[in-house]
Amino acid sequence: MSLALRDRIALYYLGVASLLALFLFIAIYGVVYQTVYAHLDSDLEAEALELGHTLVILDNEIMFANPNEWKEREHGQIEVNPTFMEVVDPQGHSIRRSPNLGDGHLAFDPDLKEKGFRDTRLAAAPVRQLQQPITNPTGKRLGYMVVAVPLADARLVLDNLRTVLLVTIPLSLLVLFVVSRSIAGRSIAPLDRVIATAERISRESLDARMPLPPNEDELHRLAVTLNGLMGRLEKAFEREKQFTADASHELRTPLSIIRGTLEVLIRRPREPEHYEEKIRTCIAEVDRMSSLVEQLLLLARYESGTRQADIRPVVLAESMADVLERLQGFIEEKQLTIGFDPLAPDTVSADPVMLDIILENLLSNAVKYSTPGQRIDIGIERRDDRVRCTIRDRGAGMTREQARRIFDRFYRVDPSRDSSTPGVGLGLSIVRRLVELQGLDIDVDSTPGEGTCFTVRFPN
Ligand code: ADP
């Protein structure tokens, strides 16, 4: 069963209050009960002591020293504070009793061999009585004295107390439940407003924001947090839209180039060289498209988080050497010099496949954006117990503002500058994602006209 929050809060209160009330009931009723009975029992003991003084114990017989004592007012009267007394032989036969007993007898318990108190009845009225053995000096039991006082008043007090407690406590609990439910309801009312606003904000109206409650309390913080969350969602949503638009644009451009080229070709017959040249253009565009689709798939795979990093020890220089070998053709084409120590011994913790993609992207960029004959330096070193890998070229470089954006999807520093260079601006966004997935750090340091240096730091 799902209860509303205010009912749950009120119920928690009720639960705690009920436990406290139970504790109070037991404490109050218990203390009064103990006090009343202690009082009655001490009265009975005093009477028994007095009665004992009137007895003369012979070897085998009980004698009464002052028979008039038995006629005293409280032993004669019935109505106000009577005390009933009876002396019986060991079998319970009455020897003497106070006049206020009339024809009645006090209840005798033959099993009670020692002094003992108990509640019994005298002619249907409840009494508290003390039964105490009478022994001669040798310890022989000659009989028992039984003293009793009425219990009706004490019972009345206890019964009234119980009734009052049993009525007032549940009533107070009920009032407490109603009051705490209404207080809880009022305290969480602003929450309802927050919920209503959140419900209004659908995918279409991501720009709506919660009104902030006037008091700077938890609800204010909740609204601020939700607004922040919605701001981030809106931005992410915008980025996704932008990404889809950019991806479609990037795919459409080569398609329209191919289409345009083929249309021109089909218009009239041409020289075989002409066909060859145009077909080459189309193949280049198809290559561009397939590399774009490949990168998009790669990005989608890593962005969706379905593929986790499989971290293991990797000798960094070996991975770098593999990548250099693959890029050897481009490096020679541009007559670049590579400064690299293939024997650097440092081992890093990384996913070998992801590391390979990162290094290939950074190195192929360094190659792409260097001018022929330049030098690229690759450094692998350990600093503060962390391995760092630097890739430094002497190419075109970029401004600080441009360097800040190069990890964004589809960002290319200067489309006119880059247009002759193959690439769609996705390589570094893939690098950034792979760096995040493996817990690495990457930063770029670049000066226009002087070159660029990428640094990747590995955790120790
Ligand atoms: P691309 O496919 O265009 O190379 P990247 O995401 O790899 O895409 O890089 C984004 C942009 O960053 C590139 O278009 C380029 O302008 C710039 N860039 C990346 N690496 C370098 C570099 N080593 N030197 C100069 N510019 C670079």
Boltz pocket constraint, residues with backbone or C-beta under 6 A from the ligand:
constraints:
  - pocket:
      binder: B
      contacts: [[A, 361], [A, 362], [A, 365], [A, 366], [A, 369], [A, 393], [A, 395], [A, 396], [A, 397], [A, 398], [A, 406], [A, 408], [A, 411], [A, 412], [A, 413], [A, 414], [A, 418], [A, 422], [A, 423], [A, 424], [A, 425], [A, 426], [A, 427], [A, 428], [A, 429], [A, 452]]
      max_distance: 6.0
